[in-house]
Amino acid sequence: MSIKENLNTIKADLPQTVKLIVVTKTHPADKLMEVYKNGHAVFGENKVQELIEKQAVLPNDIEWHLIGHLQSNKVKHIAPFVSLIHSVDSIKLLKEINKQAQKNDRIINCLLQVFIAEEETKFGLSFSEAGSLLASEELKEMKNINISGLMGMSTNTNNEQQIAKEFQSLKHFFDSKKDTKTHNVNLETISMGMSSDYKIAIDNGSNMVRVGSSIFGKRS
Ligand SMILES: *Cc1c(COP(=O)(O)O)cnc(C)c1O
């Protein structure tokens, strides 16, 4: 099927409450334009370099999301335009985002990435680390960030029950923190689910999915 057909099939399938981030990593700008021309302008990249190269040549009204691991020294490159950073996993990184956001006279929306998978390889905070960060004095002083939600990735397995359980654990944590609103913490978004597991994620409370290969085909 074509990119257009894949995109339309997935969109038709998503509840209205779920926002679709089209994951464009490794794909050239002309492929992104195909999606854009079909009326979708919300893209996610996992590398800063690739993100800024594409942002520079594509239309200005695209919403760019950084979904992959972010190093503090690269924040400055995306701070002028990034619309949501899904992968915040330390107070140090958050401080740098706040600083660069301030320089650009804007507020940057961030999700805390929480580790919910069984694998050792994935980035993220534990539930208790995320809880401490949300309650910390250091966070209260940051005026140019908004923590708008949480992100999690499930274990890469065919065991759907396990995947569901992992997503439920993040939803449960999200619900327990949802009412703690401050000037820079407003938990509304729960970013869970990729091509292989977005349906399970939605069934378990996701309202933002990050989908790449189901739209573009397998990455080489
Ligand atoms: C690549 C990636 C996705 C999308 O994966 P697909 O399997 O292609 O849908 C989602 N989230 C993150 C963080 C990614 O790096």
The ligand as a Gaussian input file, in Angstrom:
#p B3LYP/6-31G(d) Opt

LIG

0 1
 C       11.268000       4.576000      15.807000
 C       10.454000       4.967000      16.967000
 C        9.052000       4.827000      16.937000
 C        8.285000       4.261000      15.756000
 O        8.546000       2.930000      15.533000
 P        7.769000       2.082000      14.411000
 O        7.921000       0.697000      14.843000
 O        8.449000       2.381000      13.120000
 O        6.361000       2.555000      14.401000
 C        8.351000       5.242000      18.052000
 N        8.965000       5.744000      19.139000
 C       10.301000       5.893000      19.205000
 C       10.908000       6.466000      20.432000
 C       11.087000       5.511000      18.122000
 O       12.423000       5.667000      18.184000

